[in-house]
């Protein structure tokens, strides 16, 4: 999958910044779209409002659910 132009621009800026112009072709061939997931631990499960996104912990279910 080809990288969008905006991502190519960011990648090229990083290649320049870190003096990697000699390896630009290799880097571009290896580059893939990705995302970074930043998590912040909750002090207590009760601190997370019902319906908010979370990783792990207990699911948000009604108290009468078996």
C-alpha positions as CSV (number, residue, x, y, z in Angstrom):
1,X,0.0,0.0,0.0
2,X,1.4,3.4,-1.0
3,X,2.0,6.0,1.6
4,X,-0.2,9.2,1.4
5,X,1.7,12.3,0.2
6,X,1.4,13.9,3.7
7,X,3.0,10.8,5.3
8,X,5.8,10.8,2.7
9,X,6.5,14.4,3.6
10,X,6.8,13.6,7.3
11,X,9.0,10.6,6.5
12,X,11.3,12.7,4.3
13,X,11.7,15.3,7.0
14,X,12.8,12.6,9.4
15,X,15.2,11.2,6.9
16,X,16.8,14.6,6.5
17,X,16.8,15.4,10.2
18,X,18.7,12.2,11.0
19,X,21.0,12.4,8.1
20,X,19.8,9.2,6.4
21,X,19.6,10.5,2.8
22,X,22.0,7.7,1.7
23,X,19.3,5.2,2.9
24,X,16.2,7.0,1.7
25,X,15.2,4.5,-1.0
26,X,15.5,1.6,1.5
27,X,13.6,3.4,4.2
28,X,10.8,4.4,1.8
29,X,10.5,0.7,0.7
30,X,10.2,-0.4,4.3
31,X,7.9,2.3,5.5
32,X,4.3,1.3,6.5
33,X,1.4,3.2,7.9
34,X,0.9,2.6,11.6
35,X,-0.5,4.3,14.7
36,X,0.7,4.8,18.2
37,X,-1.6,3.9,21.1
38,X,-0.9,5.8,24.3
39,X,-2.5,4.4,27.4
40,X,-2.9,5.9,30.8
41,X,-3.6,3.6,33.7
42,X,-6.7,4.3,35.8
43,X,-6.1,4.4,39.6
44,X,-9.3,2.4,40.1
45,X,-11.8,0.7,37.7
46,X,-14.5,2.9,39.2
47,X,-12.7,6.0,37.9
48,X,-13.6,5.0,34.3
49,X,-17.0,6.2,33.2
50,X,-19.3,3.6,31.7
51,X,-18.9,3.4,27.9
52,X,-15.4,4.9,27.8
53,X,-12.7,3.1,25.8
54,X,-10.4,0.9,27.9
55,X,-8.0,-2.0,27.5
56,X,-8.5,-4.8,30.0
57,X,-10.5,-4.7,33.2
58,X,-14.1,-5.6,33.7
59,X,-16.6,-5.1,30.9
60,X,-19.4,-2.5,31.3
61,X,-22.4,-4.8,31.8
62,X,-25.7,-4.4,33.7
63,X,-25.5,-5.6,37.4
64,X,-28.1,-8.3,36.6
65,X,-26.1,-9.8,33.7
66,X,-25.0,-13.4,34.3
